Amino acid sequence: MLVTRRGRSVGCGVAPSVIATEIEPGLRVRDDGKGIDPQLLAQGRREGHFGLEGMRERAAVVGGKLTVWSALDAGTEIELTVPASNAYVADVSEPSSADDGGR
């Protein structure tokens, strides 16, 4: 995969995976790129940029948790987990009496 950022491109592999559990499903994305500066991760954002901060805010909206692991020259892994109560729809396989067309 080729990732382009502000005119410079870096070839890196990206590996998405689904975390399928009944308690806390989620998504994990890992790359083998340059990584994120640990100081930047500690701050949570860089002036004028909203990527990590925006992802954390969106995770919070659905009651989820965003976790970021990274090291310089070692890539980055981002994991989003969401409580099952917010992620799964109630079982709709049984029609309700209102759905039977009045029969």
Secondary structure by P-SEA (a helix, b strand, c coil): cccccccbbbbbbbbbbbbccccccbbbbbbccccccaaaaaacccccccaaaaaaaaaaaacbbbbbbbcccbbbbbbbbbccccccccccccccccccccc
